[in-house]
Amino acid sequence: MRIIAGTARNIELDAPTDWEVRPTAIRARKALFDSLGDFSGMTVLDLFAGTGALALEAASRGAAAVVMVENDPRHLKCIRENCRRVAAAGTESRMTVLDFDALVPARYLDRLPAPPNLVFADPPYSRSGAHFGALTSDARFRAELSGARLVWEIPDTPGAMGDFLGNEALNDAEFRRFGGTMFLLGKIK
């Protein structure tokens, strides 16, 4: 796994060997990021960060600040090492790693350097639908992230998409496939 574009292009990222971390495939990440456009000056929040690959790709592409929320100690160690590698490549983004449960927004929302423009979420597939429901029904999450674009990776299990249909927490919600991976994109309202 590596950074695809920007100042840290081709930097190899560390990844835990357990099955709970399933980094977004390079082909899917490239297509997704190419579709999202310019990251200059953005603040990006990466929930269930795993390896930090999504946030660090944004950092490499010019995001002003990236915040990665993760609570597994093994993954936190990996994220910190990946931040070190990306920073050593000359990336100027402010990179913050928070050891919190992404399902408890009250713990991390006060620690954001600025309101995020973009929120990535890629929790373990087995709990993705439940986590989506929990976060999008959290009043503080919605209030403080209102207007931010949400990019949620959809599990590839049969019927999983049903957990994400008809949610009233998003404006302009759409499902898009990038490199064989399905994502839900919308603006938090």
C-alpha positions in Angstrom: 0.0 0.0 0.0 1.4 3.4 -0.9 0.5 7.1 -1.4 -0.8 7.6 -4.9 -0.2 11.3 -5.7 1.1 14.6 -4.3 4.2 15.4 -2.2 4.4 11.9 -0.7 3.7 10.0 -3.9 5.0 6.4 -3.8 5.7 6.4 -0.1 5.0 2.9 1.2 2.5 2.8 4.1 2.6 0.3 7.0 -0.5 -1.8 7.5 -1.5 -4.2 10.4 -1.8 -7.8 9.4 -5.2 -8.4 11.1 -8.4 -8.8 9.2 -10.2 -5.9 10.8 -8.1 -3.5 8.7 -9.0 -3.6 5.0 -7.3 -0.6 3.5 -9.1 0.8 0.5 -7.6 -0.7 -2.6 -5.2 1.6 -4.6 -7.3 1.5 -7.7 -10.4 2.5 -5.7 -8.5 5.2 -3.8 -7.1 6.7 -6.9 -10.4 6.9 -8.7 -12.1 8.3 -5.6 -9.5 11.0 -5.0 -9.3 12.0 -8.6 -13.1 12.6 -8.5 -12.9 14.6 -5.3 -10.8 17.3 -6.9 -8.4 19.8 -5.2 -7.6 19.3 -1.5 -5.7 22.6 -1.1 -6.4 24.2 2.3 -9.0 21.5 3.3 -9.5 20.0 6.7 -10.1 16.3 6.5 -11.5 14.0 9.2 -10.8 10.2 8.8 -13.0 8.1 11.1 -12.1 4.5 11.8 -8.8 5.4 10.3 -7.1 2.0 10.3 -3.9 2.8 8.5 -4.6 6.5 8.0 -4.3 5.9 4.2 -7.3 8.1 3.3 -6.3 11.1 5.4 -2.6 10.8 4.4 -3.5 10.7 0.7 -5.4 13.9 1.3 -2.4 15.4 3.2 -0.1 14.4 0.3 -2.5 16.2 -2.1 -2.4 19.5 -0.2 -5.0 19.3 2.7 -4.1 21.9 5.3 -5.0 19.5 8.2 -6.0 15.9 8.5 -7.3 14.3 11.7 -7.4 10.5 12.1 -9.7 9.0 14.7 -8.9 5.4 15.8 -8.9 3.5 19.1 -7.1 0.2 18.4 -3.5 0.5 19.8 -2.0 -1.6 16.9 -3.6 0.6 14.3 -2.6 3.8 16.2 1.0 2.6 16.1 0.7 2.0 12.4 -0.9 5.4 11.7 1.8 7.2 13.6 4.5 5.5 11.6 2.7 6.3 8.4 2.4 10.0 9.5 6.1 10.0 10.1 6.8 8.7 6.6 4.5 11.1 4.9 5.9 14.1 6.9 9.4 13.0 6.0 8.5 13.2 2.3 7.8 16.9 2.7 4.1 17.0 3.2 3.2 20.2 5.1 -0.3 19.2 6.3 -0.9 19.3 10.0 -1.5 15.6 10.9 -3.3 14.7 14.1 -4.0 11.2 15.4 -6.7 10.9 18.1 -7.1 7.8 20.2 -10.8 7.9 20.5 -13.8 5.8 19.5 -15.2 7.3 16.3 -18.7 6.5 17.6 -18.4 9.0 20.4 -18.2 12.4 18.5 -18.2 14.4 21.7 -14.7 13.1 22.5 -13.1 14.3 19.3 -15.1 17.1 17.7 -13.7 19.7 20.1 -10.1 18.7 19.1 -10.5 19.5 15.4 -8.3 22.3 14.2 -11.1 23.7 12.0 -14.5 22.4 10.8 -13.8 19.6 8.3 -14.6 20.0 4.6 -14.5 16.3 4.1 -15.2 13.3 6.3 -14.0 9.8 5.4 -15.5 6.7 7.1 -14.4 3.1 6.5 -15.3 1.1 9.6 -15.1 -2.7 9.7 -17.6 -4.1 7.2 -19.4 -6.2 9.7 -20.4 -3.1 11.7 -20.5 -0.5 9.0 -24.3 -0.2 8.6 -24.8 0.1 12.4 -22.0 2.6 12.7 -23.5 4.7 9.9 -26.8 4.7 11.6 -25.3 5.7 15.0 -23.2 8.6 13.7 -25.8 10.0 11.3 -28.4 10.0 14.2 -26.0 11.8 16.6 -27.2 15.4 16.9 -23.8 16.8 17.7 -22.1 14.9 14.9 -24.7 16.4 12.4 -24.6 19.9 13.9 -20.9 20.3 14.0 -20.2 18.6 10.7 -23.1 20.2 8.8 -22.1 21.0 5.3 -19.1 18.7 5.3 -18.9 16.1 2.5 -19.2 12.5 3.8 -17.5 9.7 1.9 -18.5 6.3 3.4 -17.1 3.0 2.0 -19.9 0.5 1.6 -19.4 -3.1 2.5 -19.2 -5.5 -0.4 -21.5 -8.0 1.3 -24.9 -8.9 -0.3 -27.7 -6.6 0.9 -25.4 -4.2 2.8 -26.5 -1.2 0.7 -29.9 -1.4 2.4 -28.4 0.0 5.6 -27.5 3.2 3.8 -30.6 3.9 1.8 -33.0 6.7 2.6 -31.0 8.3 5.3 -32.2 11.8 6.1 -28.9 13.0 7.5 -27.4 13.6 4.1 -28.1 16.0 1.2 -27.3 15.0 -2.4 -26.5 11.5 -1.3 -25.4 9.2 -4.1 -23.7 5.8 -4.5 -20.7 5.7 -6.7 -18.4 2.9 -7.6 -14.7 3.6 -7.9 -12.3 0.8 -8.9 -14.7 -1.9 -7.9 -15.5 -0.4 -4.5 -18.8 1.3 -3.7 -19.0 4.6 -1.7 -21.8 6.7 -0.4 -21.1 10.4 -1.0 -23.3 13.2 0.4 -23.3 16.4 2.4 -24.1 16.2 6.1 -27.1 18.2 7.0 
